[in-house]
Amino acid sequence: MENATLNDVNKTLIILKKEMEYIKRMLEEGNLELEENVKEAVSESRKRDYRKFKTQEQIEQEFL
């Protein structure tokens, strides 16, 4: 087994602390709220009748 000095342990702990801070920031950003205009756009899009949408085949025929 490898011997570790206090300096090695300290360096490792500092690295782990920085990584944990980064992970914490990423998780906090995941809790952001959507702006009202985005919420409205999503709500409007959900009201649309999906049966009126073009199929993949129709799109391919139009552009290919």
C-alpha positions, 0 to 999 in steps of 0.5 A, a space after each residue: 500500500 502506498 504511503 500518503 503524506 498530509 500534503 497529498 491528502 490535503 491536495 486530494 481534499 481540495 480537489 474533491 471540494 472544488 468538484 463538489 462545489 461544481 456539482 452543487 452549482 450544476 444541481 442548483 441551476 437545474 432548479 431554475 424556473 422557466 420564464 413566463 413567455 416560455 411557459 405560455 409558448 409550451 402551453 399554446 403548443 400543447 393545445 394544437 391538434 397534433 393530427 394536423 401536423 405533417 408526417 415524416 414521409 410528407 416532409 421528406 417528399 416535400 424536401 427530398 
